[in-house]
Amino acid sequence: MPYDLIVIGSGPGGYVCAIRAAQLGMKTAVVEKWATLGGTCLNVGCIPSKAMLNASELYEEAEHKFADMGIKVGKPSVDLAAMLKYKEAGVDGNVKGVAYLFKKNKIETFHGTGRIAAPGKVEVKADDGKTQVLETKNIVIATGSDVARLPGIAIDEKRIVSSTGALDLPSVPKKLLIVGAGIIGLELGSVWRRLGAEVLIVEFLDHILPGIDREVASQFHRMLQKQGLSFKLSSKVTVVDTSGKTLKVKVEPAAGGAAETLEADVVLVAIGRVPYTEGLGLEGIGVQKDNRGRITVDAHYRTNVAGVYAIGDVIAGPMLAHKAEEEGVAVAEILAGQAGHVNYDVIPNVVYTYPEIASVGKTEEELKAANVGYNVGKFPFTANGRAKVNLTTEGFVKILADAKTDRVLGVHILGADAGNMIGEAAVAMEFGASSEDIARTCHAHPTLTEAIKEAALAVAKRAINF
Ligand SMILES: Cc1cc2nc3c(=O)[nH]c(=O)nc-3n(C[C@H](O)[C@H](O)[C@H](O)COP(=O)(O)OP(=O)(O)OC[C@H]3O[C@@H](n4cnc5c(N)ncnc54)[C@H](O)[C@@H]3O)c2cc1C
């Protein structure tokens, strides 16, 4: 009997889609070419990077903050091999969790590379070269993304690495040069700086973190510099000479001009990610892609070929695990005849550095460009009681509310634990809250979330503690 649904790819988009489809009674299978389930996020993305961020942040706290709170531990040291093992254990637990959920939901897994031979037919080629063809009513492509590369700079995952190699360096590099000041570059730069590397980040644009509210990004930039990260903005890496013991990196002004040569032990290329569709056979069945290689879908995740859908990093939109998950649920519900839907106005975005940046909704720049009138409420963590006693007073909360209706249009948090706090803002926005709704909601004391309430009060210029 054919399947109701075959999902190609088991990342957060694919595995969540498969589970939701199985819950809705569909006979579901997943094709995955990697040895373990969970995709980029669980194997080489979100999960291992957060393990390294967590461990390195605690190391830095033990070194620099414990004494301020009266804790004496002596000088801590890093056992990198053990830290990498801790990271691997975290990955292992998570990918096994997906395998368990597949079993629980009676989802069949086929290990091998999936190719759409025709609508309704998925060919699976196993590592030993054997192929089989599976029949299905519907196909969801969830093949994710791959590292974007720089022309002429070959990634060997040893000295010139992508995020994957940078999560597994066997020793702390003396000098790490990172190409790209986006989220991945700043997160991994923070990890290796904390562990002892001298880190220089080269960025093409004249600011870090493109797409993040500029006031937040520029304050954060100064904080990172204070922490010891160096930056070269408006600059581009053109050549990496690998012939010597150390790498010689040619850096030029973005606008062109005299180049300089910098030395590094490791170069991390972190200029973004590109949709991954290799070997899927899309050309053969005529699935359309846009000019950036993303599969084109309509509001119901349908490609132009009947019975073939796509979700996650392989289609347009923010390349985030939770966006892929939401789309996975939505497409499964649509296939079951329900009204699956994703609200793209409320997708939180988090940078897991110290402090963290978390945002949801529009930035000031976006509102200005769209000519939307807005009021701003801001509250600094220096005025939050819990932040004071925790010694985490860096940063602020900023709320942007519609000037006419007071509806919350964007929330931006720079501060410790911002990633956990942004959930409140997302729920409020999903329910169409005004800043007054947040301001009138009782927040527990003493918590960092009181800064959100105070920022909401500040929209109407009535913050209590500032
Ligand atoms: C270092 C790093 C850190 C990140 N941190 C975060 C974070 O903190 N938060 C966040 O939200 N996002 C983060 N991301 C992004 C996140 O990992 C992606 O947005 C997410 O994994 C996309 O999910 P997906 O299901 O679309 O695809 P993926 O997770 O990329 O999964 C695609 C899967 O498809 C499989 N596949 C591909 N082609 C085939 C084929 N033909 N046949 C069979 N299988 C195939 C692949 O092997 C893979 O397992 C991070 C990414 C990186 C690289």
PDBQT file of the ligand as one rigid body, heavy atoms in Angstrom, charges set to zero:
ROOT
HETATM    1  C1  LIG A 501      25.933  26.326  13.491  1.00  0.00    +0.000 C 
HETATM    2  C2  LIG A 501      24.451  26.538  13.350  1.00  0.00    +0.000 A 
HETATM    3  C3  LIG A 501      23.718  26.974  14.421  1.00  0.00    +0.000 A 
HETATM    4  C4  LIG A 501      22.345  27.161  14.308  1.00  0.00    +0.000 A 
HETATM    5  N1  LIG A 501      21.660  27.578  15.399  1.00  0.00    +0.000 NA
HETATM    6  C5  LIG A 501      20.327  27.774  15.314  1.00  0.00    +0.000 A 
HETATM    7  C6  LIG A 501      19.581  28.170  16.455  1.00  0.00    +0.000 A 
HETATM    8  O1  LIG A 501      20.129  28.340  17.537  1.00  0.00    +0.000 OA
HETATM    9  N2  LIG A 501      18.245  28.328  16.319  1.00  0.00    +0.000 N 
HETATM   10  C7  LIG A 501      17.612  28.137  15.115  1.00  0.00    +0.000 A 
HETATM   11  O2  LIG A 501      16.392  28.304  15.042  1.00  0.00    +0.000 OA
HETATM   12  N3  LIG A 501      18.289  27.760  14.018  1.00  0.00    +0.000 NA
HETATM   13  C8  LIG A 501      19.629  27.570  14.091  1.00  0.00    +0.000 A 
HETATM   14  N4  LIG A 501      20.315  27.154  12.988  1.00  0.00    +0.000 N 
HETATM   15  C9  LIG A 501      19.564  26.953  11.724  1.00  0.00    +0.000 C 
HETATM   16  C10 LIG A 501      18.834  25.618  11.745  1.00  0.00    +0.000 C 
HETATM   17  O3  LIG A 501      19.755  24.580  11.944  1.00  0.00    +0.000 OA
HETATM   18  C11 LIG A 501      18.086  25.415  10.437  1.00  0.00    +0.000 C 
HETATM   19  O4  LIG A 501      17.246  26.523  10.210  1.00  0.00    +0.000 OA
HETATM   20  C12 LIG A 501      17.228  24.160  10.491  1.00  0.00    +0.000 C 
HETATM   21  O5  LIG A 501      18.013  23.030  10.733  1.00  0.00    +0.000 OA
HETATM   22  C13 LIG A 501      16.460  23.982   9.171  1.00  0.00    +0.000 C 
HETATM   23  O6  LIG A 501      15.694  22.825   9.250  1.00  0.00    +0.000 OA
HETATM   24  P1  LIG A 501      15.259  22.004   7.974  1.00  0.00    +0.000 P 
HETATM   25  O7  LIG A 501      14.393  20.911   8.495  1.00  0.00    +0.000 OA
HETATM   26  O8  LIG A 501      14.728  22.905   6.942  1.00  0.00    +0.000 OA
HETATM   27  O9  LIG A 501      16.613  21.388   7.364  1.00  0.00    +0.000 OA
HETATM   28  P2  LIG A 501      17.891  20.694   7.974  1.00  0.00    +0.000 P 
HETATM   29  O10 LIG A 501      17.938  20.749   9.439  1.00  0.00    +0.000 OA
HETATM   30  O11 LIG A 501      19.044  21.245   7.215  1.00  0.00    +0.000 OA
HETATM   31  O12 LIG A 501      17.689  19.162   7.608  1.00  0.00    +0.000 OA
HETATM   32  C14 LIG A 501      17.718  18.710   6.303  1.00  0.00    +0.000 C 
HETATM   33  C15 LIG A 501      17.941  17.203   6.318  1.00  0.00    +0.000 C 
HETATM   34  O13 LIG A 501      17.688  16.701   5.020  1.00  0.00    +0.000 OA
HETATM   35  C16 LIG A 501      18.621  15.693   4.728  1.00  0.00    +0.000 C 
HETATM   36  N5  LIG A 501      18.691  15.561   3.273  1.00  0.00    +0.000 N 
HETATM   37  C17 LIG A 501      19.052  16.501   2.366  1.00  0.00    +0.000 A 
HETATM   38  N6  LIG A 501      18.913  16.030   1.108  1.00  0.00    +0.000 NA
HETATM   39  C18 LIG A 501      18.453  14.767   1.227  1.00  0.00    +0.000 A 
HETATM   40  C19 LIG A 501      18.092  13.769   0.302  1.00  0.00    +0.000 A 
HETATM   41  N7  LIG A 501      18.137  13.984  -1.029  1.00  0.00    +0.000 N 
HETATM   42  N8  LIG A 501      17.658  12.588   0.784  1.00  0.00    +0.000 NA
HETATM   43  C20 LIG A 501      17.577  12.348   2.106  1.00  0.00    +0.000 A 
HETATM   44  N9  LIG A 501      17.894  13.257   3.031  1.00  0.00    +0.000 NA
HETATM   45  C21 LIG A 501      18.307  14.468   2.604  1.00  0.00    +0.000 A 
HETATM   46  C22 LIG A 501      19.890  16.198   5.362  1.00  0.00    +0.000 C 
HETATM   47  O14 LIG A 501      20.810  15.130   5.565  1.00  0.00    +0.000 OA
HETATM   48  C23 LIG A 501      19.351  16.789   6.667  1.00  0.00    +0.000 C 
HETATM   49  O15 LIG A 501      19.315  15.837   7.684  1.00  0.00    +0.000 OA
HETATM   50  C24 LIG A 501      21.690  26.923  13.082  1.00  0.00    +0.000 A 
HETATM   51  C25 LIG A 501      22.426  26.462  11.978  1.00  0.00    +0.000 A 
HETATM   52  C26 LIG A 501      23.784  26.266  12.107  1.00  0.00    +0.000 A 
HETATM   53  C27 LIG A 501      24.551  25.760  10.926  1.00  0.00    +0.000 C 
ENDROOT
TORSDOF 0
